[in-house]
Amino acid sequence: MVQHREKVLAHAERELASRSKKSTSELLSLYKKFLKIENHRLRLKHFAGGGGLDIAQQRASLVDIVLRHLFESACMTVMGSPKAQEGLSLVAIGGFGRGELNPFSDVDIMFLHDDSSKGISTQNNEIIQSILYMLWDVGFKVGHSTRSLSGAVKQANTDMMSK
């Protein structure tokens, strides 16, 4: 598993890192090509006898790497820095949060922001939209929510599935 993640990380650094000066359509093409190659590798591993759990864990790792690059790219575009404005995090939830993501499964994520203001900032909203649009355009089915820290705790306390 670690060896697979290292290979995917190296591939992502070669293909996806420092691409903020590219147009949206060029970025979309890069991400689609990257995912096509990596999904093909996972398919070959599965056909060669790789177990379902192992493949699901490797796919979760792949999507995690893609999301990290998308987050950095969106922050760079909106903020001029690869670091998000303080108070915004991208959280994996559901099967993805457990590190098990089957092929064709939804990618469940939550954008978590602090409670310091009454709502989400314009910049953070732009970052979120940029990430979601790219995920949809690349072909992922995305389950998403945007919550404040207190809102996430409140939701978890009222809904066992969220907890």
DSSP file (Angstrom, degrees, kcal/mol; ACC not computed):
  #  RESIDUE AA STRUCTURE BP1 BP2  ACC     N-H-->O    O-->H-N    N-H-->O    O-->H-N    TCO  KAPPA ALPHA  PHI   PSI    X-CA   Y-CA   Z-CA
    1    1 A M     >        0   0    0      0, 0.0     4,-2.3     0, 0.0     5,-0.2   0.000 360.0 360.0 360.0 -45.8    0.0    0.0    0.0
    2    2 A V  H  >  +     0   0    0      1,-0.2     4,-2.3     2,-0.2     5,-0.2   0.904 360.0  52.0 -63.9 -41.7    2.8    2.5    0.9
    3    3 A Q  H  > S+     0   0    0      1,-0.2     4,-1.9     2,-0.2    -1,-0.2   0.903 109.7  49.7 -62.5 -41.5    4.7    1.6   -2.2
    4    4 A H  H  > S+     0   0    0      1,-0.2     4,-2.4     2,-0.2    -2,-0.2   0.934 110.5  49.8 -62.3 -46.3    1.6    2.3   -4.4
    5    5 A R  H  X S+     0   0    0     -4,-2.3     4,-2.8     1,-0.2    -2,-0.2   0.892 108.8  52.5 -61.1 -40.3    1.0    5.6   -2.7
    6    6 A E  H  X S+     0   0    0     -4,-2.3     4,-2.3     2,-0.2    -1,-0.2   0.897 109.8  48.9 -63.7 -40.2    4.6    6.7   -3.2
    7    7 A K  H  X S+     0   0    0     -4,-1.9     4,-2.3     2,-0.2    -2,-0.2   0.917 113.1  46.7 -64.9 -43.3    4.3    5.9   -6.9
    8    8 A V  H  X S+     0   0    0     -4,-2.4     4,-2.8     2,-0.2    -2,-0.2   0.905 111.5  51.8 -66.6 -40.9    1.0    7.8   -7.3
    9    9 A L  H  X S+     0   0    0     -4,-2.8     4,-2.5     2,-0.2    -2,-0.2   0.921 110.7  47.8 -60.0 -44.3    2.5   10.8   -5.3
   10   10 A A  H  X S+     0   0    0     -4,-2.3     4,-1.9     2,-0.2    -2,-0.2   0.916 112.7  48.5 -63.9 -42.7    5.5   10.9   -7.6
   11   11 A H  H  X S+     0   0    0     -4,-2.3     4,-2.3     1,-0.2     5,-0.3   0.914 111.8  49.9 -63.0 -42.5    3.3   10.7  -10.7
   12   12 A A  H  X>S+     0   0    0     -4,-2.8     4,-3.5     1,-0.2     5,-1.2   0.897 108.4  52.6 -63.9 -40.9    1.1   13.5   -9.3
   13   13 A E  H  <5S+     0   0    0     -4,-2.5     4,-0.3     1,-0.2    -1,-0.2   0.893 113.0  44.9 -63.2 -38.6    4.1   15.7   -8.6
   14   14 A R  H  <5S+     0   0    0     -4,-1.9    -2,-0.2    -5,-0.2    -1,-0.2   0.899 127.9  26.0 -69.3 -40.3    5.3   15.3  -12.2
   15   15 A E  H  <5S+     0   0    0     -4,-2.3    -2,-0.2    -5,-0.2    -3,-0.2   0.783 131.2  26.3 -98.9 -29.9    1.9   15.8  -13.8
   16   16 A L  T ><5S+     0   0    0     -4,-3.5     3,-0.7    -5,-0.3    -3,-0.2   0.704  88.4 101.5-113.1 -23.6   -0.2   18.0  -11.4
   17   17 A A  T 3 <S+     0   0    0     -5,-1.2    52,-0.0    -4,-0.3    -4,-0.0  -0.319  89.7   8.2 -70.1 147.3    2.1   20.1   -9.3
   18   18 A S  T 3  S+     0   0    0      1,-0.1    -1,-0.2     2,-0.0     3,-0.2   0.872  83.4 130.9  54.9  45.4    2.6   23.8  -10.1
   19   19 A R    X   +     0   0    0     -3,-0.7     3,-1.7     1,-0.1    -1,-0.1   0.138  25.5 114.8-109.4  19.0    0.0   23.9  -12.8
   20   20 A S  T 3   +     0   0    0      1,-0.3    -1,-0.1     7,-0.0     7,-0.1   0.705  69.0  62.1 -67.5 -19.3   -1.8   27.1  -11.6
   21   21 A K  T 3  S+     0   0    0     -3,-0.2    -1,-0.3     2,-0.0     2,-0.2   0.501  86.4  96.7 -84.0  -2.7   -0.9   29.1  -14.6
   22   22 A K  S <  S-     0   0    0     -3,-1.7    -3,-0.0     1,-0.1     2,-0.0  -0.502  82.2-105.6 -84.1 154.3   -2.8   26.7  -16.9
   23   23 A S     >  -     0   0    0     -2,-0.2     4,-2.6     1,-0.1     5,-0.2  -0.265  33.3-105.3 -71.0 166.0   -6.3   27.4  -18.1
   24   24 A T  H  > S+     0   0    0      1,-0.2     4,-2.7     2,-0.2     5,-0.2   0.897 122.1  50.9 -60.8 -40.9   -9.2   25.5  -16.6
   25   25 A S  H  > S+     0   0    0      2,-0.2     4,-2.0     1,-0.2    -1,-0.2   0.876 110.5  49.1 -67.5 -35.5   -9.6   23.3  -19.7
   26   26 A E  H  > S+     0   0    0      2,-0.2     4,-2.1     1,-0.2    -2,-0.2   0.908 112.6  48.0 -68.0 -41.1   -5.9   22.5  -19.7
   27   27 A L  H  X S+     0   0    0     -4,-2.6     4,-2.7     2,-0.2     5,-0.2   0.920 109.7  52.8 -63.2 -43.1   -6.1   21.5  -16.0
   28   28 A L  H  X S+     0   0    0     -4,-2.7     4,-2.5     1,-0.2    -1,-0.2   0.917 109.1  49.3 -58.5 -44.0   -9.1   19.4  -16.7
   29   29 A S  H  X S+     0   0    0     -4,-2.0     4,-2.3     2,-0.2    -1,-0.2   0.901 110.7  50.4 -62.4 -42.1   -7.3   17.6  -19.4
   30   30 A L  H  X S+     0   0    0     -4,-2.1     4,-2.6     2,-0.2    -2,-0.2   0.927 112.3  46.3 -62.0 -45.7   -4.3   17.0  -17.1
   31   31 A Y  H  X S+     0   0    0     -4,-2.7     4,-2.8     2,-0.2     5,-0.2   0.904 112.2  50.5 -66.3 -40.9   -6.5   15.6  -14.3
   32   32 A K  H  X S+     0   0    0     -4,-2.5     4,-2.4    -5,-0.2    -1,-0.2   0.927 112.8  46.3 -62.4 -43.9   -8.4   13.4  -16.7
   33   33 A K  H  X S+     0   0    0     -4,-2.3     4,-2.2     2,-0.2    -2,-0.2   0.931 113.1  49.7 -63.8 -45.4   -5.2   12.0  -18.1
   34   34 A F  H  X S+     0   0    0     -4,-2.6     4,-2.4     1,-0.2    -2,-0.2   0.932 113.7  45.2 -58.5 -47.9   -3.7   11.4  -14.7
   35   35 A L  H  X S+     0   0    0     -4,-2.8     4,-2.9     1,-0.2     5,-0.3   0.863 109.4  55.5 -67.4 -35.8   -6.8    9.6  -13.4
   36   36 A K  H  X S+     0   0    0     -4,-2.4     4,-1.8    -5,-0.2    -1,-0.2   0.932 111.4  44.3 -61.2 -45.0   -7.1    7.5  -16.6
   37   37 A I  H  X S+     0   0    0     -4,-2.2     4,-2.1     2,-0.2    -2,-0.2   0.942 116.9  44.6 -64.9 -48.3   -3.5    6.2  -16.1
   38   38 A E  H  X S+     0   0    0     -4,-2.4     4,-2.0     1,-0.2    -2,-0.2   0.882 112.7  50.3 -69.1 -37.7   -3.9    5.6  -12.3
   39   39 A N  H  X S+     0   0    0     -4,-2.9     4,-2.3     2,-0.2    -1,-0.2   0.873 109.1  53.2 -66.1 -35.2   -7.3    3.9  -12.6
   40   40 A H  H  X S+     0   0    0     -4,-1.8     4,-2.5    -5,-0.3    -2,-0.2   0.909 107.1  51.8 -63.9 -41.7   -5.9    1.7  -15.3
   41   41 A R  H  X S+     0   0    0     -4,-2.1     4,-2.2     1,-0.2    -2,-0.2   0.912 110.2  48.6 -60.4 -42.1   -3.1    0.7  -13.0
   42   42 A L  H  X S+     0   0    0     -4,-2.0     4,-2.3     2,-0.2    -1,-0.2   0.909 110.1  51.5 -65.3 -40.9   -5.6   -0.2  -10.3
   43   43 A R  H  X S+     0   0    0     -4,-2.3     4,-2.7     1,-0.2    -2,-0.2   0.918 109.6  49.8 -60.8 -43.9   -7.6   -2.2  -12.8
   44   44 A L  H  X S+     0   0    0     -4,-2.5     4,-1.6     1,-0.2    -1,-0.2   0.897 109.9  51.0 -62.8 -40.4   -4.5   -4.1  -13.8
   45   45 A K  H  <>S+     0   0    0     -4,-2.2     5,-2.7     2,-0.2    -1,-0.2   0.907 111.2  48.4 -62.3 -41.0   -3.7   -4.8  -10.2
   46   46 A H  H ><5S+     0   0    0     -4,-2.3     3,-1.7     1,-0.2    -2,-0.2   0.935 111.3  48.5 -65.4 -45.4   -7.2   -6.1   -9.6
   47   47 A F  H 3<5S+     0   0    0     -4,-2.7    -1,-0.2     1,-0.3    -2,-0.2   0.759 106.1  59.7 -65.9 -24.0   -7.1   -8.4  -12.7
   48   48 A A  T 3<5S-     0   0    0     -4,-1.6    -1,-0.3    -5,-0.2    -2,-0.2   0.408 135.1 -84.0 -84.8   2.8   -3.7   -9.7  -11.5
   49   49 A G  T < 5S+     0   0    0     -3,-1.7    -3,-0.2     1,-0.3    -2,-0.2   0.476  73.4 156.5 112.8   3.0   -5.3  -10.9   -8.3
   50   50 A G      < -     0   0    0     -5,-2.7    -1,-0.3    -6,-0.2     2,-0.0  -0.397  45.3-113.0 -62.9 136.4   -5.3   -7.9   -6.0
   51   51 A G     >  -     0   0    0      1,-0.1     4,-2.3    -2,-0.1     5,-0.2  -0.286  18.0-116.1 -71.3 155.7   -8.0   -8.2   -3.4
   52   52 A G  H  > S+     0   0    0      1,-0.2     4,-2.7     2,-0.2     5,-0.2   0.888 114.0  49.9 -59.0 -43.8  -11.0   -5.9   -3.3
   53   53 A L  H  > S+     0   0    0      2,-0.2     4,-2.4     1,-0.2    -1,-0.2   0.916 111.1  49.7 -63.7 -42.7  -10.1   -4.3    0.0
   54   54 A D  H  > S+     0   0    0      2,-0.2     4,-2.3     1,-0.2    -2,-0.2   0.920 112.8  46.6 -61.9 -44.3   -6.6   -3.5   -1.1
   55   55 A I  H  X S+     0   0    0     -4,-2.3     4,-2.4     2,-0.2    -2,-0.2   0.909 111.5  51.4 -65.1 -42.8   -7.9   -2.0   -4.4
   56   56 A A  H  X S+     0   0    0     -4,-2.7    45,-2.1     1,-0.2     4,-2.0   0.885 111.3  48.2 -62.4 -39.2  -10.5    0.1   -2.5
   57   57 A Q  H  X S+     0   0    0     -4,-2.4     4,-2.0    43,-0.2    -1,-0.2   0.895 111.7  49.1 -67.9 -40.2   -7.8    1.4   -0.1
   58   58 A Q  H  X S+     0   0    0     -4,-2.3     4,-2.2     2,-0.2    -2,-0.2   0.866 110.0  51.6 -67.8 -35.1   -5.5    2.3   -3.0
   59   59 A R  H  X S+     0   0    0     -4,-2.4     4,-2.6     2,-0.2     5,-0.2   0.897 108.1  51.5 -67.9 -39.1   -8.3    4.1   -4.8
   60   60 A A  H  X S+     0   0    0     -4,-2.0     4,-2.3    39,-0.2    -2,-0.2   0.908 110.1  50.1 -61.6 -40.6   -9.0    6.1   -1.7
   61   61 A S  H  X S+     0   0    0     -4,-2.0     4,-2.1     2,-0.2    -2,-0.2   0.904 109.7  51.0 -63.2 -42.0   -5.3    7.0   -1.5
   62   62 A L  H  X S+     0   0    0     -4,-2.2     4,-2.2     2,-0.2    -2,-0.2   0.936 111.5  46.4 -60.0 -48.4   -5.4    8.1   -5.2
   63   63 A V  H  X S+     0   0    0     -4,-2.6     4,-2.7     1,-0.2    -1,-0.2   0.872 109.3  55.9 -65.9 -36.1   -8.5   10.3   -4.7
   64   64 A D  H  X S+     0   0    0     -4,-2.3     4,-2.2    -5,-0.2    -1,-0.2   0.925 108.5  47.6 -59.3 -44.9   -6.8   11.8   -1.6
   65   65 A I  H  X S+     0   0    0     -4,-2.1     4,-2.0     2,-0.2    -2,-0.2   0.912 111.8  49.7 -63.7 -43.4   -3.8   12.8   -3.6
   66   66 A V  H  X S+     0   0    0     -4,-2.2     4,-2.6     1,-0.2    -2,-0.2   0.927 111.0  49.5 -61.6 -45.2   -6.0   14.3   -6.3
   67   67 A L  H  X S+     0   0    0     -4,-2.7     4,-2.8     1,-0.2    -1,-0.2   0.877 107.5  54.3 -64.1 -37.5   -8.0   16.3   -3.8
   68   68 A R  H  X S+     0   0    0     -4,-2.2     4,-2.3     2,-0.2    -1,-0.2   0.925 111.8  44.7 -61.2 -43.1   -4.8   17.6   -2.2
   69   69 A H  H  X S+     0   0    0     -4,-2.0     4,-2.6     2,-0.2    -2,-0.2   0.894 113.3  50.0 -68.8 -39.7   -3.6   18.9   -5.5
   70   70 A L  H  X S+     0   0    0     -4,-2.6     4,-2.7     2,-0.2     5,-0.2   0.910 110.7  50.3 -63.1 -41.8   -7.0   20.3   -6.4
   71   71 A F  H  X S+     0   0    0     -4,-2.8     4,-2.4     2,-0.2    -2,-0.2   0.938 113.0  45.4 -62.4 -47.8   -7.2   22.1   -3.0
   72   72 A E  H  X S+     0   0    0     -4,-2.3     4,-2.4    -5,-0.2    -2,-0.2   0.913 113.9  49.4 -61.8 -43.2   -3.7   23.6   -3.5
   73   73 A S  H  X S+     0   0    0     -4,-2.6     4,-2.4     2,-0.2    -2,-0.2   0.912 111.7  48.1 -63.4 -43.9   -4.5   24.6   -7.0
   74   74 A A  H  X S+     0   0    0     -4,-2.7     4,-2.6     2,-0.2     5,-0.3   0.902 112.5  48.9 -64.7 -41.0   -7.7   26.3   -6.0
   75   75 A C  H  X>S+     0   0    0     -4,-2.4     4,-3.1    -5,-0.2     6,-1.0   0.898 111.2  50.3 -65.0 -39.7   -6.0   28.1   -3.2
   76   76 A M  H  X5S+     0   0    0     -4,-2.4     4,-1.1     4,-0.2    -2,-0.2   0.913 113.4  45.6 -64.0 -43.1   -3.3   29.3   -5.5
   77   77 A T  H  <5S+     0   0    0     -4,-2.4    -2,-0.2    -5,-0.2    -1,-0.2   0.928 124.8  30.9 -66.2 -46.1   -5.8   30.6   -8.0
   78   78 A V  H  <5S+     0   0    0     -4,-2.6    -2,-0.2    -5,-0.2    -3,-0.2   0.896 135.7  23.3 -81.8 -42.5   -8.0   32.3   -5.5
   79   79 A M  H  <5S-     0   0    0     -4,-3.1    -3,-0.2     2,-0.3    -2,-0.2   0.619  94.7-121.6-104.1 -15.9   -5.5   33.4   -2.8
   80   80 A G  S  <<S+     0   0    0     -4,-1.1    -4,-0.2    -5,-0.8    -3,-0.1   0.591  88.3  82.3  80.9   9.7   -2.2   33.5   -4.7
   81   81 A S  S    S-     0   0    0     -6,-1.0    -2,-0.3     2,-0.2    -1,-0.2  -0.994  81.4-128.8-144.6 145.4   -0.8   30.9   -2.2
   82   82 A P  S    S+     0   0    0      0, 0.0     2,-0.4     0, 0.0    -7,-0.2   0.585  89.1  87.1 -72.2  -6.0   -1.1   27.1   -2.1
   83   83 A K  S    S-     0   0    0     -8,-0.2    -2,-0.2     1,-0.1     3,-0.1  -0.781  82.6-121.8 -94.7 135.8   -2.2   27.4    1.5
   84   84 A A        -     0   0    0     -2,-0.4     3,-0.1     1,-0.1    -1,-0.1  -0.266  37.0 -87.4 -69.8 158.4   -5.9   27.9    2.2
   85   85 A Q    >   -     0   0    0      1,-0.1     3,-0.9     2,-0.1    -1,-0.1  -0.416  63.4 -88.4 -58.6 142.2   -7.2   30.9    4.1
   86   86 A E  T 3  S+     0   0    0      1,-0.2    -1,-0.1    -3,-0.1    28,-0.1  -0.255 112.9  39.5 -56.3 140.9   -7.1   30.0    7.7
   87   87 A G  T 3  S+     0   0    0      1,-0.2    27,-1.5    -3,-0.1     2,-0.4   0.592  89.1 102.8  97.6  11.5  -10.3   28.3    8.9
   88   88 A L  E <   +A  113   0A   0     -3,-0.9     2,-0.3    25,-0.2    25,-0.2  -0.992  39.0 169.1-130.0 128.8  -11.0   26.1    5.9
   89   89 A S  E     -A  112   0A   0     23,-2.4    23,-2.6    -2,-0.4     2,-0.6  -0.959  29.1-136.6-133.0 152.4  -10.4   22.3    5.7
   90   90 A L  E     -A  111   0A   0     -2,-0.3     2,-0.5    21,-0.2    21,-0.2  -0.955  27.3-167.2-108.4 121.6  -11.4   19.6    3.3
   91   91 A V  E     -A  110   0A   0     19,-3.1    19,-2.5    -2,-0.6     2,-0.4  -0.931  16.3-137.4-118.6 129.3  -12.5   16.5    5.2
   92   92 A A  E     +A  109   0A   0     -2,-0.5     2,-0.3    17,-0.2    17,-0.2  -0.681  32.2 174.2 -80.0 133.8  -13.0   13.0    3.8
   93   93 A I    >>  +     0   0    0     15,-2.5     4,-1.3    -2,-0.4     3,-0.7  -0.800  39.2  20.7-132.2 175.8  -16.1   11.3    5.1
   94   94 A G  H 3> S-     0   0    0     -2,-0.3     4,-1.5     1,-0.2     5,-0.2  -0.299 126.2 -19.8  64.9-148.0  -18.1    8.1    4.5
   95   95 A G  H 34>S+     0   0    0      1,-0.2     5,-2.9     2,-0.2     4,-0.3   0.871 142.8  54.5 -60.6 -38.1  -16.2    5.3    2.8
   96   96 A F  H X45S+     0   0    0     -3,-0.7     3,-1.3     1,-0.2    -2,-0.2   0.909 106.1  52.0 -62.4 -41.8  -13.6    7.7    1.5
   97   97 A G  H 3<5S+     0   0    0     -4,-1.3    -1,-0.2     1,-0.3    -2,-0.2   0.796 107.4  52.9 -64.8 -28.6  -13.0    8.9    5.1
   98   98 A R  T 3<5S-     0   0    0     -4,-1.5    -1,-0.3     2,-0.2    -2,-0.2   0.488 120.7-111.3 -83.5  -3.2  -12.6    5.3    6.2
   99   99 A G  T < 5S+     0   0    0     -3,-1.3     2,-0.4    -4,-0.3   -39,-0.2   0.756  85.6 111.3  81.1  24.5  -10.0    4.9    3.5
  100  100 A E      < +     0   0    0     -5,-2.9     2,-0.5    -6,-0.1   -43,-0.2  -0.919  34.1 165.0-135.0 106.9  -12.1    2.5    1.4
  101  101 A L        -     0   0    0    -45,-2.1   -42,-0.2    -2,-0.4   -41,-0.1  -0.917  20.4-154.5-129.7 105.8  -13.3    3.8   -2.0
  102  102 A N    >   -     0   0    0     -2,-0.5     3,-2.0     1,-0.1    -2,-0.0  -0.361  38.4 -83.6 -73.5 155.3  -14.7    1.3   -4.5
  103  103 A P  T 3  S+     0   0    0      0, 0.0    -1,-0.1     0, 0.0     3,-0.1  -0.344 117.2  15.2 -56.5 139.4  -14.6    2.1   -8.2
  104  104 A F  T 3  S+     0   0    0      1,-0.3     2,-0.1    -3,-0.1    -2,-0.1   0.499  95.7 136.3  71.8   6.7  -17.7    4.2   -9.2
  105  105 A S    <   -     0   0    0     -3,-2.0    36,-0.4     1,-0.1    -1,-0.3  -0.481  62.7 -99.4 -77.9 154.7  -18.4    5.1   -5.6
  106  106 A D        -     0   0    0     -2,-0.1     2,-0.8    34,-0.1    36,-0.2  -0.411  28.6-128.4 -65.8 148.4  -19.3    8.6   -4.6
  107  107 A V  E     - b   0 142A   0     34,-3.1    36,-1.9    -2,-0.1     2,-0.6  -0.910  25.9-157.5 -99.7 109.7  -16.6   10.7   -3.1
  108  108 A D  E     + b   0 143A   0     -2,-0.8   -15,-2.5   -15,-0.4     2,-0.3  -0.798  21.9 162.3 -95.9 121.3  -18.0   12.1    0.1
  109  109 A I  E     -Ab  92 144A   0     34,-3.0    36,-1.1    -2,-0.6     2,-0.4  -0.937  25.1-153.6-135.7 157.0  -16.3   15.2    1.4
  110  110 A M  E     -Ab  91 145A   0    -19,-2.5   -19,-3.1    -2,-0.3     2,-0.7  -0.999  12.0-144.4-130.8 133.2  -17.1   18.0    3.8
  111  111 A F  E     -Ab  90 146A   0     34,-3.0    36,-2.5    -2,-0.4     2,-0.5  -0.885  24.8-161.8 -93.6 116.4  -15.7   21.5    3.7
  112  112 A L  E     +Ab  89 147A   0    -23,-2.6   -23,-2.4    -2,-0.7     2,-0.3  -0.878  11.4 179.0-107.5 124.1  -15.2   22.5    7.3
  113  113 A H  E     -Ab  88 148A   0     34,-2.6    36,-1.3    -2,-0.5   -25,-0.2  -0.866  29.2-102.2-123.8 159.7  -14.9   26.2    8.3
  114  114 A D        -     0   0    0    -27,-1.5     3,-0.4    -2,-0.3    -1,-0.1  -0.193  23.8-121.6 -76.2 171.0  -14.4   27.9   11.6
  115  115 A D  S    S+     0   0    0      1,-0.2    -1,-0.1    33,-0.1    33,-0.1   0.234  79.1 110.2 -94.6  11.9  -17.2   29.7   13.5
  116  116 A S  S    S+     0   0    0    -29,-0.1     2,-0.3     2,-0.0    -1,-0.2   0.732  80.8  33.5 -67.1 -21.8  -15.4   33.1   13.6
  117  117 A S  S    S-     0   0    0     -3,-0.4     4,-0.0     2,-0.2     3,-0.0  -0.790  88.7-106.8-126.7 173.0  -17.8   34.7   11.1
  118  118 A K  S    S-     0   0    0     -2,-0.3     2,-0.3     2,-0.0    -1,-0.0   0.739  97.0  -3.8 -71.7 -22.7  -21.5   34.4   10.4
  119  119 A G  S    S-     0   0    0     29,-0.0     2,-0.3     0, 0.0    -2,-0.2  -0.830  94.2 -60.0-152.3-170.7  -20.9   32.6    7.1
  120  120 A I        -     0   0    0     -2,-0.3    -2,-0.0     1,-0.1    -5,-0.0  -0.616  57.4-110.9 -84.5 141.5  -18.3   31.3    4.8
  121  121 A S     >  -     0   0    0     -2,-0.3     4,-2.3     1,-0.1     5,-0.2  -0.255  21.9-115.8 -69.1 158.2  -16.0   34.0    3.2
  122  122 A T  H  > S+     0   0    0      1,-0.2     4,-2.1     2,-0.2     5,-0.1   0.897 116.2  51.1 -59.7 -42.1  -16.2   34.8   -0.4
  123  123 A Q  H  > S+     0   0    0      2,-0.2     4,-2.1     1,-0.2    -1,-0.2   0.925 110.7  46.9 -64.6 -44.9  -12.6   33.5   -1.0
  124  124 A N  H  > S+     0   0    0      1,-0.2     4,-2.5     2,-0.2    -1,-0.2   0.880 110.2  54.1 -65.2 -36.1  -13.3   30.2    0.7
  125  125 A N  H  X S+     0   0    0     -4,-2.3     4,-2.6     2,-0.2    -1,-0.2   0.902 107.9  49.9 -63.0 -40.6  -16.6   29.9   -1.3
  126  126 A E  H  X S+     0   0    0     -4,-2.1     4,-2.4     2,-0.2    -2,-0.2   0.896 110.1  50.8 -63.7 -40.6  -14.6   30.4   -4.5
  127  127 A I  H  X S+     0   0    0     -4,-2.1     4,-2.2     2,-0.2    -2,-0.2   0.939 111.7  47.6 -61.2 -47.4  -12.1   27.7   -3.4
  128  128 A I  H  X S+     0   0    0     -4,-2.5     4,-2.7     1,-0.2     5,-0.2   0.932 112.8  47.9 -60.3 -48.0  -14.9   25.2   -2.7
  129  129 A Q  H  X S+     0   0    0     -4,-2.6     4,-2.8     1,-0.2     5,-0.3   0.904 109.8  53.0 -61.8 -41.7  -16.7   25.9   -6.0
  130  130 A S  H  X S+     0   0    0     -4,-2.4     4,-1.9     1,-0.2    -1,-0.2   0.919 112.1  45.1 -59.5 -44.7  -13.4   25.5   -7.9
  131  131 A I  H  X S+     0   0    0     -4,-2.2     4,-2.4     2,-0.2    -2,-0.2   0.938 114.5  47.5 -65.6 -48.1  -12.8   22.1   -6.3
  132  132 A L  H  X S+     0   0    0     -4,-2.7     4,-2.6     1,-0.2     5,-0.2   0.925 111.4  49.8 -62.7 -45.5  -16.3   20.9   -6.8
  133  133 A Y  H  X S+     0   0    0     -4,-2.8     4,-2.8     1,-0.2    -1,-0.2   0.909 112.0  48.5 -61.3 -41.1  -16.6   21.9  -10.4
  134  134 A M  H  X S+     0   0    0     -4,-1.9     4,-2.2    -5,-0.3    -1,-0.2   0.919 111.0  50.3 -65.9 -42.1  -13.3   20.2  -11.3
  135  135 A L  H  X>S+     0   0    0     -4,-2.4     5,-2.4     2,-0.2     4,-1.0   0.928 113.9  44.9 -60.7 -44.9  -14.3   17.0   -9.5
  136  136 A W  H ><5S+     0   0    0     -4,-2.6     3,-0.6     1,-0.2    -2,-0.2   0.926 113.3  50.3 -64.6 -43.9  -17.6   17.0  -11.4
  137  137 A D  H 3<5S+     0   0    0     -4,-2.8    -1,-0.2     1,-0.2    -2,-0.2   0.831 107.2  54.0 -65.7 -31.7  -15.9   17.8  -14.7
  138  138 A V  H 3<5S-     0   0    0     -4,-2.2    -1,-0.2    -5,-0.2    -2,-0.2   0.731 125.8-101.8 -74.4 -21.9  -13.3   15.0  -14.2
  139  139 A G  T <<5S+     0   0    0     -4,-1.0     2,-0.2    -3,-0.6    -3,-0.2   0.518  71.3 141.2 117.3   7.1  -16.2   12.6  -13.7
  140  140 A F      < -     0   0    0     -5,-2.4     2,-0.6    -6,-0.2    -1,-0.3  -0.540  49.0-133.5 -79.3 145.9  -16.5   12.0  -10.0
  141  141 A K        -     0   0    0    -36,-0.4   -34,-3.1    -2,-0.2     2,-0.5  -0.900  34.0-160.5 -90.4 124.6  -19.9   11.6   -8.3
  142  142 A V  E     -b  107   0A   0     -2,-0.6     2,-0.6   -36,-0.2   -34,-0.2  -0.933  22.9-166.9-120.3 126.4  -19.5   13.9   -5.2
  143  143 A G  E     +b  108   0A   0    -36,-1.9   -34,-3.0    -2,-0.5     2,-0.3  -0.951  32.6 167.6-100.8 123.9  -21.4   14.0   -2.0
  144  144 A H  E     +b  109   0A   0     -2,-0.6     2,-0.3   -36,-0.2   -34,-0.2  -0.958  23.6 179.5-142.3 156.1  -20.5   17.2   -0.3
  145  145 A S  E     -b  110   0A   0    -36,-1.1   -34,-3.0    -2,-0.3     2,-0.5  -0.969  18.3-144.3-145.8 159.3  -21.4   19.5    2.5
  146  146 A T  E     +b  111   0A   0     -2,-0.3     2,-0.3   -36,-0.2   -34,-0.2  -0.988  32.6 164.3-127.3 120.2  -20.1   22.8    3.9
  147  147 A R  E     -b  112   0A   0    -36,-2.5   -34,-2.6    -2,-0.5     2,-0.1  -0.961  35.0-125.6-138.0 152.0  -20.3   23.1    7.7
  148  148 A S  E  >  -b  113   0A   0     -2,-0.3     4,-2.6   -36,-0.2   -34,-0.2  -0.451  42.0-102.9 -81.3 167.1  -18.9   25.2   10.5
  149  149 A L  H  > S+     0   0    0    -36,-1.3     4,-2.1     1,-0.2     5,-0.2   0.944 124.9  44.2 -57.7 -48.4  -17.3   23.5   13.4
  150  150 A S  H  > S+     0   0    0      1,-0.2     4,-2.5     2,-0.2    -1,-0.2   0.876 112.8  52.7 -67.0 -35.5  -20.3   24.0   15.6
  151  151 A G  H  > S+     0   0    0      2,-0.2     4,-2.5     1,-0.2    -1,-0.2   0.882 108.5  50.3 -65.0 -38.4  -22.7   22.9   12.7
  152  152 A A  H  X S+     0   0    0     -4,-2.6     4,-2.4     2,-0.2    -2,-0.2   0.904 112.1  47.0 -66.4 -41.0  -20.7   19.7   12.2
  153  153 A V  H  X S+     0   0    0     -4,-2.1     4,-2.1    -5,-0.2    -2,-0.2   0.925 112.6  49.6 -65.8 -43.9  -20.9   18.9   15.9
  154  154 A K  H  X S+     0   0    0     -4,-2.5     4,-1.0     1,-0.2    -2,-0.2   0.924 112.0  48.1 -60.8 -44.9  -24.6   19.7   16.0
  155  155 A Q  H >X S+     0   0    0     -4,-2.5     4,-1.8     1,-0.2     3,-0.6   0.910 110.9  51.1 -61.7 -43.3  -25.2   17.5   12.9
  156  156 A A  H 3< S+     0   0    0     -4,-2.4     7,-0.3     1,-0.2    -1,-0.2   0.860 108.9  51.5 -63.3 -35.3  -23.2   14.6   14.4
  157  157 A N  H 3< S+     0   0    0     -4,-2.1    -1,-0.2     1,-0.2    -2,-0.2   0.677 116.7  39.0 -77.4 -16.8  -25.2   14.8   17.6
  158  158 A T  H << S+     0   0    0     -4,-1.0     2,-0.5    -3,-0.6    -2,-0.2   0.628 117.4  46.8-104.5 -16.5  -28.5   14.6   15.8
  159  159 A D     X  -     0   0    0     -4,-1.8     4,-1.9    -5,-0.2     3,-0.4  -0.948  59.8-160.0-134.6 113.3  -27.7   12.1   13.1
  160  160 A M  T  4 S+     0   0    0     -2,-0.5    -1,-0.1     1,-0.2    -4,-0.0   0.844  94.5  57.9 -60.4 -35.5  -25.9    8.8   13.8
  161  161 A M  T  4 S+     0   0    0      1,-0.2    -1,-0.2     2,-0.2   -67,-0.2   0.885 108.3  46.6 -63.1 -37.6  -24.9    8.5   10.1
  162  162 A S  T  4        0   0    0     -3,-0.4    -1,-0.2     1,-0.2    -2,-0.2   0.862 360.0 360.0 -70.3 -35.1  -23.1   11.8   10.3
  163  163 A K     <        0   0    0     -4,-1.9    -1,-0.2    -7,-0.3    -2,-0.2   0.520 360.0 360.0 -63.7 360.0  -21.4   10.9   13.6
